Amino acid sequence: MKLIALILIAVVALEHIYILWIEMFAWTTKGKATFKSLPEHLFEPTKTLAANQGLYNGFLAAGLIWSLLISDPLWAKNVAMFFLGCVVAAGLYGGLTASKGILIKQLLPAAIALMAVVVWM
């Protein structure tokens, strides 16, 4: 069962690496296709802001990957819970302020992974 928790952590980390890539490197191309609610003319002027957001998503991914590499089980669990909690908080805030879709796309996978960590790690 611990394996399921580890896989879910990895999935959330990969999701945030993908978000990093879109926001830091593909904002004016793939970003337009992904964030359809934003008017097209806003992508170029918000490129730096999006890159900043992407960097934060990268830090979340890095923390989750770090938790997978820690050999001490308690320390690994605590680090995973902290970073998954950060993703849940970011997903909740984004879902309430930016787009309801964030609740499903970001918060839900992190919440499921967090529950798995609490139960199985």
Helices and strands as residue ranges (DSSP letters): H 2-25, H 30-34, G 40-42, H 47-69, H 73-97, H 101-102, I 103-107, H 108-120
